[in-house]
Amino acid sequence: MSDLLKIAISAALSQDWQKAIKTNQQLLVGNKNDINCLSRLAHAYAQSGKLNDAKKIYKKILALDKYNIIALKNIDKLNALPKSGKLNVQHPTAKYPLSPSQFLEEPGKTKTVNLINTAPASILSNLNPADPVILFPKKHTIEVRSINKVYLGALPDDCSFRILRFLKAGYEYVIFVKNASKNSVSIFIREVKRAKRFKSQPSFLTSMPSQLRNILRDNKNLDTDDEDSEENPNDQEGLDEE
């Protein structure tokens, strides 16, 4: 991923729409028919109130791909608005507010994840960068759902296994859509609270050798904690729910 693309995605995630517009316009200089880039630009225009500009970009997308479900849905949404209307910018409702710094990569604390077993295109097409989503733990996996609890996809098995254990230990996370298309969605996960007894255990593995000893030690503590929780069925409430 290029640095400019990272900036464009970060700007959308932090809802800095003017920066998102400028950056995506720069990206289009190198490839004027990049549909993903055009979609991000149209969304930024719409969220900043420039609805006519957004419509023009969506029409360009449809000229390139007449079946593009994201463009079709959004242009219908824009056409349905009254002349004086504007789109409502979605803001997270989590107790941890959205800020630009929230999407800075931080080793061990943040991770971008591509979801598996994703929902149909009709659902994914309604997602936008920076939309808040929630983790929905099951017995052996973690689903990702919208704030209205609509299923979007699931974390890969290795990530699910790790996060399930940390959730049981008391870790907390905020999650937002990073990018979405009609058949894929990636999310940005940030650890915002760590269990005190595992303060040296990061949520996500890094390549830093200095952390290996702490990871091994705290993994043993987590395993012991899991065994203790099995003796008390109440500790599993909400996590084993199907």
C-alpha positions in Angstrom: 0.0 0.0 0.0 1.4 3.4 -1.0 1.9 6.2 1.5 -0.6 8.3 -0.3 -3.2 5.6 -0.1 -2.6 5.2 3.6 -3.1 8.9 4.0 -6.4 8.8 2.0 -7.8 5.9 4.1 -6.6 7.5 7.4 -8.3 10.8 6.4 -11.6 9.0 5.8 -11.3 7.1 9.1 -10.7 10.3 11.0 -13.5 12.0 9.0 -11.2 14.7 7.7 -13.1 14.9 4.5 -11.2 17.9 2.9 -8.0 16.0 3.3 -9.7 12.9 2.0 -10.8 14.8 -1.1 -7.4 16.3 -1.8 -5.5 13.0 -1.3 -7.9 10.9 -3.5 -7.7 13.5 -6.2 -3.9 13.2 -6.1 -4.2 9.4 -6.3 -6.4 9.7 -9.4 -3.7 11.6 -11.3 -1.9 8.3 -11.6 -5.0 6.2 -12.4 -8.1 8.2 -13.3 -10.2 5.1 -13.6 -9.4 3.6 -10.1 -12.9 2.6 -8.9 -11.9 2.2 -5.3 -10.3 5.7 -5.3 -13.3 7.2 -7.1 -15.6 5.6 -4.5 -13.6 7.1 -1.6 -13.7 10.5 -3.3 -17.4 10.4 -3.9 -18.0 9.4 -0.3 -15.8 12.3 0.9 -17.7 14.8 -1.3 -21.0 13.5 0.0 -20.0 13.7 3.6 -18.7 17.2 3.2 -22.0 18.3 1.7 -20.8 18.5 -2.0 -23.6 16.4 -3.2 -23.4 17.4 -6.9 -19.7 16.5 -7.0 -20.5 13.2 -5.3 -23.1 12.4 -8.0 -20.7 13.2 -10.8 -18.2 10.8 -9.4 -20.7 8.0 -8.9 -21.9 8.5 -12.4 -18.3 8.1 -13.6 -18.0 4.9 -11.6 -21.2 3.6 -13.3 -19.8 4.5 -16.7 -16.8 2.3 -15.9 -18.9 -0.4 -14.1 -22.6 -0.2 -14.7 -23.3 -2.9 -12.1 -21.3 -1.3 -9.3 -23.6 -1.8 -6.4 -22.0 0.8 -4.2 -22.4 3.5 -6.8 -25.9 2.5 -7.6 -27.0 2.5 -4.0 -25.3 5.8 -3.1 -26.5 7.7 -6.2 -30.1 6.5 -5.4 -29.6 7.8 -1.9 -28.4 11.1 -3.1 -31.2 11.5 -5.6 -33.7 10.8 -2.9 -32.5 13.7 -0.8 -34.4 17.0 -0.9 -32.6 19.9 -2.6 -31.7 21.4 0.7 -30.9 18.1 2.3 -27.5 16.6 3.2 -26.2 13.3 4.3 -25.8 12.7 8.0 -22.2 12.0 8.9 -22.0 8.8 11.0 -20.2 9.1 14.3 -19.3 6.3 16.6 -21.5 5.7 19.6 -18.8 3.8 21.5 -17.7 5.2 24.8 -14.3 5.8 23.3 -14.7 8.8 20.9 -13.3 8.9 17.4 -10.2 11.0 16.9 -7.6 11.2 14.1 -4.9 9.7 16.4 -7.2 6.7 17.0 -6.2 5.3 13.7 -2.4 5.6 14.0 -0.7 2.3 13.8 0.7 1.2 17.1 2.7 -2.0 17.4 0.9 -4.6 19.5 -2.2 -2.4 20.0 -3.7 -2.0 16.6 -4.3 -4.3 13.6 -6.0 -4.2 10.3 -8.0 -7.4 9.6 -9.7 -8.6 6.5 -13.0 -10.3 7.5 -13.9 -13.8 6.3 -17.3 -15.3 5.5 -18.5 -11.8 4.7 -22.2 -10.7 4.4 -23.8 -10.3 1.0 -22.9 -7.3 -1.2 -26.3 -5.7 -0.4 -25.1 -5.3 3.2 -21.4 -4.5 2.6 -22.3 -1.8 0.0 -23.8 0.3 2.8 -20.5 0.4 4.8 -18.2 3.4 4.7 -14.7 4.0 6.1 -14.9 5.0 9.8 -18.3 3.4 10.4 -18.1 1.9 13.9 -18.7 -1.8 14.3 -18.7 -4.2 17.2 -17.2 -7.6 18.1 -19.8 -10.3 18.8 -18.1 -13.3 20.5 -19.3 -16.8 19.9 -17.9 -20.0 21.4 -15.1 -20.5 18.9 -15.1 -17.4 16.8 -15.8 -13.7 16.8 -18.4 -12.2 14.4 -18.2 -8.5 13.4 -21.5 -6.7 13.3 -22.8 -3.2 12.7 -23.9 -1.1 15.6 -27.4 -2.3 14.7 -26.1 -5.8 15.1 -26.3 -6.7 11.4 -23.8 -9.5 10.6 -20.8 -8.2 8.4 -18.3 -11.0 8.6 -16.0 -12.8 11.1 -12.4 -12.5 12.3 -10.0 -15.1 10.9 -9.6 -18.2 13.2 -6.2 -17.3 14.5 -7.3 -13.7 15.4 -10.6 -14.9 16.9 -8.8 -17.4 19.1 -6.4 -14.7 20.4 -9.0 -12.0 20.9 -11.5 -14.3 22.6 -9.0 -15.0 25.3 -8.2 -11.4 25.8 -11.9 -10.4 26.0 -12.3 -13.0 28.7 -9.3 -11.5 30.6 -10.9 -8.0 30.5 -9.4 -6.3 27.4 -11.5 -3.8 25.5 -11.3 -2.7 21.9 -12.8 -0.2 19.5 -13.3 -1.2 15.9 -14.1 0.7 12.7 -14.5 -0.1 9.1 -11.2 0.7 7.2 -12.3 -0.2 3.7 -15.2 -1.9 2.1 -16.3 -3.1 -1.3 -19.2 -5.3 -2.5 -17.3 -8.5 -1.7 -14.8 -7.6 1.0 -14.4 -5.5 4.2 -11.4 -4.7 6.3 -11.6 -3.4 9.9 -9.2 -1.5 12.1 -9.0 -2.8 15.7 -7.5 -0.8 18.5 -6.9 -2.1 22.0 -8.1 0.6 24.5 -8.0 -1.3 27.8 -5.7 -4.0 29.0 -6.2 -6.3 32.0 -3.8 -5.1 34.7 -2.4 -8.5 35.4 -1.5 -8.9 31.8 -0.2 -5.3 31.2 2.9 -6.6 29.3 0.9 -8.8 27.0 0.0 -7.0 23.7 -3.2 -7.9 21.8 -1.3 -8.4 18.6 2.1 -10.1 18.0 4.9 -7.9 16.8 8.4 -8.8 15.6 10.0 -7.0 18.6 12.3 -9.7 20.3 12.2 -7.8 23.6 8.5 -8.7 24.0 8.9 -12.5 23.5 9.6 -13.3 27.1 6.7 -11.3 28.4 4.4 -12.8 25.8 5.3 -16.4 26.8 5.0 -15.6 30.5 1.6 -13.9 30.2 0.3 -16.5 27.8 0.8 -19.0 30.6 -1.1 -16.7 33.0 -3.9 -16.5 30.5 -4.1 -20.3 30.1 -4.3 -20.6 33.9 -7.0 -17.9 34.0 -9.0 -19.9 31.3 -8.8 -23.0 33.4 -10.0 -21.2 36.5 -12.9 -19.7 34.5 -14.0 -23.1 33.3 -14.6 -24.0 37.0 -17.0 -21.1 37.3 -19.6 -21.2 34.5 -20.7 -17.7 35.2 -17.4 -16.4 33.9 -18.3 -17.7 30.4 -21.6 -15.9 30.2 -22.0 -14.1 26.9 -18.9 -15.7 25.4 -20.3 -19.2 24.9 -23.6 -17.9 23.6 -24.4 -19.1 20.2 
